[in-house]
């Protein structure tokens, strides 16, 4: 196939290139539409035919971060002139920014939800990867009776549907006052990611030659020192890849967050859909919130590109 | 359970004389994880197993009675629950078949000398990394009958997707196919690139046609890894909650997970929903078992 480059072969290749480009365009279209809607004025977000060319503006982001209320009467020229540029954008949309008694601008629910997502995802990732790395090393280097069964048990905890696990967890959390707390969500996400982290890290650990530690042991290191000074640096790439995967999983998680949180510890995934509500939603604001939310994941995906296969197969397929 | 398994050490392994013994380190590294999972996964499930034999309602203060197997009997005789299973089966088939066709097809296209292959592959993989709930939600705008870009691009006028009871499930499946075809593509690509080139060369010398080559060489060699993708996606599609929940509230899209969620957290039939959760749990564990068997099979090669 490689050596025989007939004209049919060349035509087929051209067709394949065209096919791949078309598929890529179709697959990226929804993401492009999110990104472009996030910079549209509201009246252009729902037009027939859809608006493709427009002057981008940042008003959706201003609206995303501020609490707003409907304007009953248009602002006086003085009010309008005194307002900063971003507040004028809200005026232009027929709304006003809500301020408290001292005149401070009130934030919308979004920034706190975004922060909650960041806190919960980061801490649960550190815990899951930390414990997972140790456990993976244990399974990789020492003989464990019933290893296959234990690993199956560990993986099966990950496969359970979130709603199935959430019912008893909800009842237990209610008893201990952990509903709608960061710690409650962190525990759930740690448990959920732990099994994944053990499986993925075991693959990475298996790849580090045993001889490295054995040489260190001969040099007078204890097993513990050998682990921290020899094995961990060797496993750094694997740990980073596992951490990014765990972070993305926790960041994107919806069902647990929907059931276990409602305000204080609510993360962005259940919050953003709740903004659509009934009636005519402002899609520009939803797009802005979605775009900010998916940006970290898009960057991480790019960084992870060589480990994606391994990650999605729990470390079973390496290459 | 955890400690009993971990009491013997391989006699051949180096029993370090300095510092902690290998045995102690192994236990220190493994037992916390096992305990954590037992406390936060297994214990809660035992808790709900207990509730599944009662008529407990988490919302009320009424008395809780032991009802034996009544909940299980009720569920298995409930035609509505069977309807939820039928909807889920239809959803799983449509979305997994779609993902295999699109994902494997794209992988076949990509398995040639394409310029910027790496970049295109990474871009194609993006959808599967995104949040199903948040990005899936945005498809509501794309599907909108009057100003959605899907109807505009396909020239469908004001075709109803999500508010049409007979179309809604397919609309959810299409979004799922968009998100997860990249997964099948990624695994297929790995399988395709592992097919030895000399087989194709031999087939070309024998003047084998493209169909023969595909069905006798490509497909059999990619099959095991494709099987992993299919089992995994089947399991995930079976559990689908986020996407269908944010996109529609049609009764025709009430998948098992959604029914379970409503039963537990809207109708507060806690005892009954615990029993339902157990039925689902056993089904998922069965699929997981098959999945792990396949994973190990491919791993050994």
Interface residues (C-beta under 8 A of the other chain):
Chain A: X1 X2 X3 X4 X12 X13 X16 X17 X19 X20 X21 X23 X24 X27 X28 X29 X30 X31 X33 X34 X37 X46 X47 X48 X49 X50 X131 X132 X134 X135 X137 X138 X139 X141 X142 X143 X144 X145 X146 X150 X152 X153 X154 X155 X156 X157 X159 X160 X161 X162 X163 X164 X165 X166 X167 X168 X169 X170 X171 X172 X174 X187 X188 X190 X191 X194 X195 X198 X214 X217 X220 X222 X223 X224 X225 X227 X248 X251 X252 X254 X255 X259 X268 X269 X270 X272 X273 X276 X283 X286 X287 X290 X293 X294 X297 X298 X300 X301 X302 X305 X308 X309 X312 X313 X314 X316 X317 X319
Chain B: X5 X6 X8 X9 X10 X13 X14 X16 X18 X19 X20 X22 X23 X25 X26 X28 X29 X30 X32 X33 X34 X36 X37 X40 X41 X42 X44 X45 X47 X48 X51 X58 X102 X106 X109 X110 X112 X113 X114 X115 X118 X120 X121 X122 X123 X124 X125 X126 X127 X128 X129 X130 X131 X132 X133 X134 X135 X137 X138 X139 X140 X141 X142 X144 X146 X147 X149 X152 X178 X181 X182 X183 X186 X187 X190 X193 X194 X197 X200 X201 X204 X225 X228 X232 X235 X239 X241 X242 X246 X257 X260 X261 X264 X265 X270 X273 X274 X277 X280 X281 X284 X285 X287 X288 X289 X291 X292 X295 X296 X298 X299
